[in-house]
Amino acid sequence: MKIDADTTIEELVRTHPKLVSVLERFGIVCIACGEPVWGTLGEHVREKGLDMDEVLDAVNRAIGGLDD
């Protein structure tokens, strides 16, 4: 599964829970009160003023080595 800007945070947490720590390095919160936060990765990246390509690259590189 390739992650893109339209991938929901819920889907990321469900399919690759270890990505939570990758996204936390960028300041993107994925879990609130034990549940995935709403919205897409792209929405959260834009809200934080982050570089979309940098975040997507880090996430997609990480899922290649994750053993979920």
N, CA, C and O atoms as a MOPAC input file, in Angstrom:
PM7 MOZYME 1SCF
protein

 N      0.85300 1    -1.18600 1     0.00000 1
 C      0.00000 1     0.00000 1     0.00000 1
 C      0.89100 1     1.23800 1     0.00000 1
 O      1.70600 1     1.42700 1     0.90300 1
 N      0.73100 1     2.06200 1    -1.00000 1
 C      1.48000 1     3.31300 1    -1.05600 1
 C      0.65600 1     4.39100 1    -0.36200 1
 O     -0.53800 1     4.54600 1    -0.61800 1
 N      1.30700 1     5.11700 1     0.50300 1
 C      0.66000 1     6.19400 1     1.25000 1
 C      0.74700 1     7.47100 1     0.42800 1
 O      1.79500 1     7.78000 1    -0.14000 1
 N     -0.36700 1     8.21900 1     0.36600 1
 C     -0.34800 1     9.51900 1    -0.29600 1
 C     -1.08600 1    10.53500 1     0.57000 1
 O     -1.54000 1    10.21500 1     1.66800 1
 N     -1.20000 1    11.75100 1     0.06900 1
 C     -1.80000 1    12.83700 1     0.85100 1
 C     -3.26300 1    12.57300 1     1.19600 1
 O     -3.77300 1    13.11400 1     2.17800 1
 N     -3.94200 1    11.74900 1     0.40200 1
 C     -5.35400 1    11.46500 1     0.63600 1
 C     -5.59500 1    10.29300 1     1.58200 1
 O     -6.74300 1     9.98500 1     1.90200 1
 N     -4.54000 1     9.64300 1     2.02600 1
 C     -4.68000 1     8.53000 1     2.96600 1
 C     -5.12600 1     9.07800 1     4.31800 1
 O     -4.54500 1    10.03400 1     4.83300 1
 N     -6.15800 1     8.46800 1     4.88500 1
 C     -6.64400 1     8.95400 1     6.17900 1
 C     -5.71400 1     8.49700 1     7.30500 1
 O     -5.04900 1     7.46500 1     7.21000 1
 N     -5.69000 1     9.28800 1     8.35500 1
 C     -4.90300 1     8.93700 1     9.53100 1
 C     -5.41800 1     7.61800 1    10.10500 1
 O     -4.63000 1     6.78000 1    10.54300 1
 N     -6.72400 1     7.43500 1    10.10400 1
 C     -7.31600 1     6.19200 1    10.61200 1
 C     -6.78100 1     4.98100 1     9.84400 1
 O     -6.42600 1     3.97000 1    10.44800 1
 N     -6.72400 1     5.08300 1     8.52200 1
 C     -6.21000 1     3.98300 1     7.70500 1
 C     -4.73400 1     3.71000 1     8.00100 1
 O     -4.31000 1     2.55700 1     8.08100 1
 N     -3.95500 1     4.79000 1     8.16400 1
 C     -2.53700 1     4.63200 1     8.49600 1
 C     -2.36000 1     3.88200 1     9.80900 1
 O     -1.55100 1     2.95800 1     9.90000 1
 N     -3.11300 1     4.27900 1    10.81700 1
 C     -2.99700 1     3.66700 1    12.14200 1
 C     -3.44800 1     2.20700 1    12.09500 1
 O     -2.84400 1     1.34100 1    12.72700 1
 N     -4.50600 1     1.94800 1    11.34500 1
 C     -5.04500 1     0.59100 1    11.25800 1
 C     -4.10200 1    -0.34600 1    10.49800 1
 O     -3.86800 1    -1.47200 1    10.93800 1
 N     -3.55900 1     0.10500 1     9.36500 1
 C     -2.74800 1    -0.77700 1     8.52600 1
 C     -1.27500 1    -0.81100 1     8.91400 1
 O     -0.60700 1    -1.82600 1     8.71500 1
 N     -0.76700 1     0.27400 1     9.46100 1
 C      0.65000 1     0.36300 1     9.83500 1
 C      0.79000 1     1.10000 1    11.16300 1
 O      1.25900 1     2.23900 1    11.17900 1
 N      0.39900 1     0.48600 1    12.27300 1
 C      0.42200 1     1.18800 1    13.56300 1
 C      1.79400 1     1.73800 1    13.94900 1
 O      1.87300 1     2.71300 1    14.69500 1
 N      2.86200 1     1.13900 1    13.46200 1
 C      4.20000 1     1.62800 1    13.80900 1
 C      4.51800 1     2.96000 1    13.13600 1
 O      5.49400 1     3.61600 1    13.50100 1
 N      3.70700 1     3.37000 1    12.15400 1
 C      3.91400 1     4.67700 1    11.52200 1
 C      3.59200 1     5.82500 1    12.46600 1
 O      4.00800 1     6.95800 1    12.22600 1
 N      2.86400 1     5.54900 1    13.52600 1
 C      2.53400 1     6.59800 1    14.49700 1
 C      3.81200 1     7.27900 1    14.97000 1
 O      3.86200 1     8.50600 1    15.05600 1
 N      4.83700 1     6.50400 1    15.27500 1
 C      6.08600 1     7.10000 1    15.76500 1
 C      6.80100 1     7.89900 1    14.68100 1
 O      7.45000 1     8.90000 1    14.98400 1
 N      6.69300 1     7.47700 1    13.42600 1
 C      7.29600 1     8.23000 1    12.31900 1
 C      6.61500 1     9.58400 1    12.19500 1
 O      7.28200 1    10.61200 1    12.07500 1
 N      5.29100 1     9.58700 1    12.22300 1
 C      4.54600 1    10.83600 1    12.07700 1
 C      4.72100 1    11.74600 1    13.29100 1
 O      4.70700 1    12.96900 1    13.15200 1
 N      4.88400 1    11.16800 1    14.46800 1
 C      5.10900 1    11.98100 1    15.66700 1
 C      6.39600 1    12.78900 1    15.56100 1
 O      6.49300 1    13.87600 1    16.13000 1
 N      7.38000 1    12.27200 1    14.84300 1
 C      8.63200 1    13.02600 1    14.64900 1
 C      8.38200 1    14.32400 1    13.88800 1
 O      9.14700 1    15.28000 1    14.01300 1
 N      7.30900 1    14.35300 1    13.09800 1
 C      6.93600 1    15.55600 1    12.35900 1
 C      5.92400 1    16.39900 1    13.13600 1
 O      5.49200 1    17.44600 1    12.65500 1
 N      5.54600 1    15.95100 1    14.32900 1
 C      4.56800 1    16.67600 1    15.13100 1
 C      3.13400 1    16.37700 1    14.75200 1
 O      2.22200 1    17.10400 1    15.14500 1
 N      2.92300 1    15.31000 1    13.99000 1
 C      1.57600 1    14.92700 1    13.57600 1
 C      1.02800 1    13.92700 1    14.58700 1
 O      1.56000 1    12.82700 1    14.74300 1
 N     -0.03600 1    14.32100 1    15.26800 1
 C     -0.68100 1    13.46900 1    16.26400 1
 C     -1.62500 1    12.51800 1    15.53600 1
 O     -2.43300 1    12.94300 1    14.71100 1
 N     -1.51600 1    11.23600 1    15.84700 1
 C     -2.34300 1    10.23100 1    15.17400 1
 C     -3.40700 1     9.62900 1    16.07400 1
 O     -4.43600 1     9.15600 1    15.59300 1
 N     -3.16500 1     9.64300 1    17.37500 1
 C     -4.07000 1     9.01200 1    18.33600 1
 C     -4.47300 1    10.04200 1    19.38500 1
 O     -3.63000 1    10.73900 1    19.95000 1
 N     -5.77800 1    10.12300 1    19.63200 1
 C     -6.29800 1    10.99400 1    20.69400 1
 C     -7.33600 1    10.19300 1    21.47000 1
 O     -8.27600 1     9.65500 1    20.88500 1
 N     -7.17100 1    10.11500 1    22.75300 1
 C     -8.09500 1     9.36100 1    23.61300 1
 C     -8.22700 1     7.91100 1    23.15200 1
 O     -9.30600 1     7.32300 1    23.23400 1
 N     -7.13200 1     7.34100 1    22.66900 1
 C     -7.12700 1     5.94300 1    22.25900 1
 C     -7.70600 1     5.66300 1    20.88900 1
 O     -7.77800 1     4.50400 1    20.48100 1
 N     -8.11900 1     6.68500 1    20.17200 1
 C     -8.71400 1     6.51700 1    18.84600 1
 C     -7.92400 1     7.31300 1    17.81100 1
 O     -7.34000 1     8.34700 1    18.13900 1
 N     -7.90000 1     6.83500 1    16.54800 1
 C     -7.23000 1     7.61100 1    15.49700 1
 C     -7.90700 1     8.96900 1    15.30600 1
 O     -9.12800 1     9.08600 1    15.41400 1
 N     -7.10400 1     9.98600 1    15.02400 1
 C     -7.67400 1    11.30800 1    14.75300 1
 C     -8.28700 1    11.31300 1    13.35800 1
 O     -7.94800 1    10.47900 1    12.51900 1
 N     -9.18600 1    12.25400 1    13.11900 1
 C     -9.86300 1    12.37500 1    11.83600 1
 C     -8.98800 1    13.11800 1    10.84900 1
 O     -8.06300 1    13.83400 1    11.23300 1
 N     -9.28800 1    12.94300 1     9.58400 1
 C     -8.63700 1    13.70400 1     8.52800 1
 C     -7.61500 1    12.89100 1     7.76000 1
 O     -7.30100 1    11.75000 1     8.09700 1
 N     -7.11100 1    13.52300 1     6.71600 1
 C     -6.11900 1    12.87400 1     5.87300 1
 C     -4.71800 1    13.30500 1     6.27600 1
 O     -4.52500 1    14.29800 1     6.97700 1
 N     -3.75900 1    12.53600 1     5.81700 1
 C     -2.37000 1    12.89200 1     6.06600 1
 C     -2.08500 1    14.26800 1     5.48000 1
 O     -1.42200 1    15.08900 1     6.11500 1
 N     -2.57900 1    14.52200 1     4.27800 1
 C     -2.35400 1    15.80900 1     3.62700 1
 C     -2.89100 1    16.98200 1     4.42600 1
 O     -2.24400 1    18.02600 1     4.50900 1
 N     -4.06800 1    16.82100 1     5.01400 1
 C     -4.64600 1    17.89300 1     5.83100 1
 C     -3.75600 1    18.20600 1     7.02800 1
 O     -3.52300 1    19.37100 1     7.35000 1
 N     -3.26700 1    17.17600 1     7.67500 1
 C     -2.42900 1    17.37600 1     8.85800 1
 C     -1.06900 1    17.95900 1     8.49000 1
 O     -0.52800 1    18.78400 1     9.22500 1
 N     -0.52100 1    17.53700 1     7.36600 1
 C      0.76200 1    18.08100 1     6.90700 1
 C      0.61700 1    19.57100 1     6.61000 1
 O      1.46600 1    20.36900 1     7.00700 1
 N     -0.45200 1    19.94500 1     5.91600 1
 C     -0.68400 1    21.36600 1     5.59100 1
 C     -0.91100 1    22.19400 1     6.85200 1
 O     -0.38900 1    23.30300 1     6.96500 1
 N     -1.69100 1    21.66200 1     7.80900 1
 C     -1.94200 1    22.38100 1     9.06400 1
 C     -0.64600 1    22.68200 1     9.81100 1
 O     -0.52100 1    23.72700 1    10.44900 1
 N      0.31200 1    21.77000 1     9.73000 1
 C      1.59700 1    21.93800 1    10.42200 1
 C      2.59100 1    22.74800 1     9.60300 1
 O      3.65800 1    23.10400 1    10.10300 1
 N      2.25300 1    23.04500 1     8.34000 1
 C      3.17400 1    23.78700 1     7.48300 1
 C      4.39100 1    22.96900 1     7.07700 1
 O      5.46600 1    23.51600 1     6.83200 1
 N      4.21200 1    21.65800 1     7.00800 1
 C      5.31500 1    20.76400 1     6.66300 1
 C      5.41900 1    20.57700 1     5.15700 1
 O      4.49700 1    20.91000 1     4.41100 1
 N      6.54100 1    20.04600 1     4.72500 1
 C      6.75600 1    19.72600 1     3.31900 1
 C      6.13100 1    18.35700 1     3.03100 1
 O      6.55600 1    17.34300 1     3.58300 1
 N      5.11400 1    18.34200 1     2.15600 1
 C      4.37300 1    17.11600 1     1.86000 1
 C      5.29000 1    16.02000 1     1.32300 1
 O      5.18900 1    14.86500 1     1.73800 1
 N      6.17900 1    16.37800 1     0.40600 1
 C      7.06900 1    15.37600 1    -0.18700 1
 C      7.98200 1    14.74900 1     0.85900 1
 O      8.23300 1    13.54400 1     0.82500 1
 N      8.47500 1    15.55600 1     1.78000 1
 C      9.36200 1    15.04500 1     2.82600 1
 C      8.63400 1    14.04400 1     3.72700 1
 O      9.17600 1    12.98800 1     4.05400 1
 N      7.41300 1    14.38000 1     4.12300 1
 C      6.64000 1    13.49000 1     4.99100 1
 C      6.27300 1    12.20900 1     4.24600 1
 O      6.42200 1    11.11200 1     4.78500 1
 N      5.79400 1    12.34400 1     3.01300 1
 C      5.41900 1    11.16000 1     2.23700 1
 C      6.61600 1    10.25300 1     1.99900 1
 O      6.49300 1     9.03000 1     2.06900 1
 N      7.76600 1    10.84100 1     1.72100 1
 C      8.97400 1    10.05100 1     1.51000 1
 C      9.32600 1     9.26900 1     2.77200 1
 O      9.62700 1     8.07700 1     2.70100 1
 N      9.28900 1     9.92900 1     3.91900 1
 C      9.61900 1     9.26400 1     5.18400 1
 C      8.63900 1     8.13500 1     5.49000 1
 O      9.04200 1     7.05400 1     5.92000 1
 N      7.36900 1     8.38700 1     5.26900 1
 C      6.34100 1     7.38400 1     5.55500 1
 C      6.47500 1     6.19400 1     4.61000 1
 O      6.46000 1     5.04500 1     5.05200 1
 N      6.60600 1     6.46100 1     3.32200 1
 C      6.69000 1     5.36000 1     2.36300 1
 C      7.98600 1     4.56700 1     2.50400 1
 O      7.99300 1     3.35900 1     2.27100 1
 N      9.08000 1     5.22400 1     2.88100 1
 C     10.32100 1     4.48600 1     3.15500 1
 C     10.14700 1     3.61300 1     4.39200 1
 O     10.62000 1     2.47700 1     4.42800 1
 N      9.46800 1     4.14400 1     5.40100 1
 C      9.28400 1     3.40300 1     6.65100 1
 C      8.43900 1     2.14600 1     6.44900 1
 O      8.74000 1     1.10900 1     7.03900 1
 N      7.39900 1     2.21600 1     5.63700 1
 C      6.54300 1     1.03200 1     5.49900 1
 C      7.25800 1    -0.10200 1     4.77400 1
 O      6.84800 1    -1.25800 1     4.88600 1
 N      8.30700 1     0.20600 1     4.04200 1
 C      9.08700 1    -0.85200 1     3.41200 1
 C      9.79100 1    -1.72400 1     4.42900 1
 O     10.03700 1    -2.90000 1     4.16500 1
 N     10.12200 1    -1.17300 1     5.58900 1
 C     10.85400 1    -1.91100 1     6.60400 1
 C     10.02500 1    -2.30000 1     7.81100 1
 O     10.54300 1    -2.90400 1     8.75000 1
 N      8.73700 1    -1.95900 1     7.80000 1
 C      7.90000 1    -2.27900 1     8.95700 1
 C      7.37100 1    -3.69900 1     8.86700 1
 O      7.08400 1    -4.20100 1     7.78000 1
 N      7.24900 1    -4.32600 1     9.99300 1
 C      6.76900 1    -5.69700 1    10.07000 1
 C      5.52400 1    -5.70900 1    10.93400 1
 O      5.54600 1    -6.19100 1    12.06600 1
 N      4.41500 1    -5.16600 1    10.38400 1
 C      3.17800 1    -5.02100 1    11.17400 1
 C      2.46000 1    -6.32900 1    11.36400 1
 O      1.40900 1    -6.36900 1    12.00400 1

